[in-house]
Amino acid sequence: MSFEAADTTENKNETARIFNLLAYGLFMTILSSIGIVSISMNRQDLKARNNCSPLSERKRSTYFYSAVALFSFGSWLVFVAISLVLSKSSPTDLMTQLLLLNAFVFLLAMISLAVTVAYFVTTTEMISGLNNILVLGTCFISGAFVPQEMMSEPVLKISSFFPTYWFITNNHLIADLETYNSHTLTEFYFNLGILLLFVLAFALIGFIVRRERGGLTKYQLTPKKA
């Protein structure tokens, strides 16, 4: 029995480690894709053409964010499917369902962060730099590649300022639990709440930036009186 228990624990930890890698692939895919589309949409010739179209700015924004949501959810499904295959997990298993819930909330944080960062991206070189610094860097210090147990306390404190840390922490928390109930999952839901706070914070920053830049654009496009 002890051998079986140890084997089960190792399988759960291995599943958590596989889902940890989802952070890097999903983060990089969403940030790169939204950044590239944002650069194309902000080209002066394309913006001038869009301004001449019968579609209002609100409708264009609605279409853009709908496309972002659809693409991001599709990417999430692909990475989740790969994780399930590699870990040989069943979607009907409670542990797997908690991992999927954690991954979905992390997806929301990545979308809001990528949309906000996209407002400041002007070249494809900047996207490459963000992938190397923001995506790879945060995944490394948060424990996606190296276990959090091997990292120093200062590094973990720094990584706690990024959603990736809470996503990975939750994965291992799920793997370490022997039973799942309202009492044992208190910390899990607390970490999910922090991820949702990241979603709201990034969305608020993006809204403020978009509003300020929209006002600036309107001001610049207003013809001067003779």
Contacts in CASP RR format, 6 or more apart in sequence:
PFRMAT RR
TARGET T0000
AUTHOR 0000-0000-0000
METHOD contacts of the structure
MODEL  1
MSFEAADTTENKNETARIFNLLAYGLFMTILSSIGIVSISMNRQDLKARN
NCSPLSERKRSTYFYSAVALFSFGSWLVFVAISLVLSKSSPTDLMTQLLL
LNAFVFLLAMISLAVTVAYFVTTTEMISGLNNILVLGTCFISGAFVPQEM
MSEPVLKISSFFPTYWFITNNHLIADLETYNSHTLTEFYFNLGILLLFVL
AFALIGFIVRRERGGLTKYQLTPKKA
9 175 0 8 1.000
12 95 0 8 1.000
12 174 0 8 1.000
12 175 0 8 1.000
12 176 0 8 1.000
13 172 0 8 1.000
13 175 0 8 1.000
14 87 0 8 1.000
15 87 0 8 1.000
15 89 0 8 1.000
15 95 0 8 1.000
15 96 0 8 1.000
15 99 0 8 1.000
15 175 0 8 1.000
16 99 0 8 1.000
16 171 0 8 1.000
16 172 0 8 1.000
16 174 0 8 1.000
16 175 0 8 1.000
18 83 0 8 1.000
18 86 0 8 1.000
18 87 0 8 1.000
19 83 0 8 1.000
19 87 0 8 1.000
19 99 0 8 1.000
19 102 0 8 1.000
19 103 0 8 1.000
19 171 0 8 1.000
20 143 0 8 1.000
20 144 0 8 1.000
20 168 0 8 1.000
20 171 0 8 1.000
21 83 0 8 1.000
21 144 0 8 1.000
21 145 0 8 1.000
22 79 0 8 1.000
22 80 0 8 1.000
22 83 0 8 1.000
22 103 0 8 1.000
23 106 0 8 1.000
23 139 0 8 1.000
23 142 0 8 1.000
23 144 0 8 1.000
23 164 0 8 1.000
23 167 0 8 1.000
23 168 0 8 1.000
24 135 0 8 1.000
24 136 0 8 1.000
24 139 0 8 1.000
24 144 0 8 1.000
24 145 0 8 1.000
25 79 0 8 1.000
26 75 0 8 1.000
26 76 0 8 1.000
26 79 0 8 1.000
26 103 0 8 1.000
26 106 0 8 1.000
26 107 0 8 1.000
26 110 0 8 1.000
27 110 0 8 1.000
27 135 0 8 1.000
27 138 0 8 1.000
27 139 0 8 1.000
27 164 0 8 1.000
28 131 0 8 1.000
28 135 0 8 1.000
28 136 0 8 1.000
29 75 0 8 1.000
29 79 0 8 1.000
30 72 0 8 1.000
30 75 0 8 1.000
30 107 0 8 1.000
30 110 0 8 1.000
30 111 0 8 1.000
30 114 0 8 1.000
31 110 0 8 1.000
31 113 0 8 1.000
31 114 0 8 1.000
31 117 0 8 1.000
31 127 0 8 1.000
31 130 0 8 1.000
31 131 0 8 1.000
31 134 0 8 1.000
31 135 0 8 1.000
32 127 0 8 1.000
32 131 0 8 1.000
33 71 0 8 1.000
33 75 0 8 1.000
34 68 0 8 1.000
34 111 0 8 1.000
34 114 0 8 1.000
34 115 0 8 1.000
34 118 0 8 1.000
35 114 0 8 1.000
35 117 0 8 1.000
35 118 0 8 1.000
35 121 0 8 1.000
35 127 0 8 1.000
36 124 0 8 1.000
36 127 0 8 1.000
37 64 0 8 1.000
37 67 0 8 1.000
37 68 0 8 1.000
37 118 0 8 1.000
38 118 0 8 1.000
38 119 0 8 1.000
38 121 0 8 1.000
39 121 0 8 1.000
39 122 0 8 1.000
39 123 0 8 1.000
39 124 0 8 1.000
39 127 0 8 1.000
40 46 0 8 1.000
41 47 0 8 1.000
41 50 0 8 1.000
41 64 0 8 1.000
42 122 0 8 1.000
50 60 0 8 1.000
53 60 0 8 1.000
55 63 0 8 1.000
65 115 0 8 1.000
68 111 0 8 1.000
68 115 0 8 1.000
69 111 0 8 1.000
72 107 0 8 1.000
72 110 0 8 1.000
72 111 0 8 1.000
73 107 0 8 1.000
76 103 0 8 1.000
76 104 0 8 1.000
76 107 0 8 1.000
79 103 0 8 1.000
80 100 0 8 1.000
80 103 0 8 1.000
83 89 0 8 1.000
83 103 0 8 1.000
84 90 0 8 1.000
84 91 0 8 1.000
84 96 0 8 1.000
89 95 0 8 1.000
89 96 0 8 1.000
89 99 0 8 1.000
90 96 0 8 1.000
91 97 0 8 1.000
91 100 0 8 1.000
94 180 0 8 1.000
95 174 0 8 1.000
95 175 0 8 1.000
95 180 0 8 1.000
98 174 0 8 1.000
98 180 0 8 1.000
98 185 0 8 1.000
98 188 0 8 1.000
99 171 0 8 1.000
99 174 0 8 1.000
101 192 0 8 1.000
102 167 0 8 1.000
102 170 0 8 1.000
102 171 0 8 1.000
102 174 0 8 1.000
102 188 0 8 1.000
102 192 0 8 1.000
102 195 0 8 1.000
103 167 0 8 1.000
105 167 0 8 1.000
105 192 0 8 1.000
105 193 0 8 1.000
105 195 0 8 1.000
105 196 0 8 1.000
105 199 0 8 1.000
106 163 0 8 1.000
106 164 0 8 1.000
106 167 0 8 1.000
106 195 0 8 1.000
108 195 0 8 1.000
108 196 0 8 1.000
108 199 0 8 1.000
109 163 0 8 1.000
109 167 0 8 1.000
109 195 0 8 1.000
109 196 0 8 1.000
109 198 0 8 1.000
109 199 0 8 1.000
109 202 0 8 1.000
110 163 0 8 1.000
112 198 0 8 1.000
112 199 0 8 1.000
112 200 0 8 1.000
112 202 0 8 1.000
112 203 0 8 1.000
112 206 0 8 1.000
113 163 0 8 1.000
113 198 0 8 1.000
113 202 0 8 1.000
115 202 0 8 1.000
115 203 0 8 1.000
115 206 0 8 1.000
116 202 0 8 1.000
116 203 0 8 1.000
116 205 0 8 1.000
116 206 0 8 1.000
116 209 0 8 1.000
117 130 0 8 1.000
117 134 0 8 1.000
119 206 0 8 1.000
119 209 0 8 1.000
119 210 0 8 1.000
119 213 0 8 1.000
120 126 0 8 1.000
120 209 0 8 1.000
121 127 0 8 1.000
121 130 0 8 1.000
138 159 0 8 1.000
138 162 0 8 1.000
138 164 0 8 1.000
138 165 0 8 1.000
139 145 0 8 1.000
139 164 0 8 1.000
140 146 0 8 1.000
141 151 0 8 1.000
141 155 0 8 1.000
141 156 0 8 1.000
141 158 0 8 1.000
141 159 0 8 1.000
141 165 0 8 1.000
142 148 0 8 1.000
142 159 0 8 1.000
142 162 0 8 1.000
142 164 0 8 1.000
142 165 0 8 1.000
142 167 0 8 1.000
142 168 0 8 1.000
143 151 0 8 1.000
143 159 0 8 1.000
143 164 0 8 1.000
143 165 0 8 1.000
143 168 0 8 1.000
144 164 0 8 1.000
144 168 0 8 1.000
148 156 0 8 1.000
148 168 0 8 1.000
148 169 0 8 1.000
148 172 0 8 1.000
151 159 0 8 1.000
156 165 0 8 1.000
159 165 0 8 1.000
160 166 0 8 1.000
163 195 0 8 1.000
163 198 0 8 1.000
166 191 0 8 1.000
166 194 0 8 1.000
166 195 0 8 1.000
166 198 0 8 1.000
167 195 0 8 1.000
169 191 0 8 1.000
170 188 0 8 1.000
170 191 0 8 1.000
170 192 0 8 1.000
170 195 0 8 1.000
173 187 0 8 1.000
173 188 0 8 1.000
173 191 0 8 1.000
174 188 0 8 1.000
177 184 0 8 1.000
177 185 0 8 1.000
177 188 0 8 1.000
END
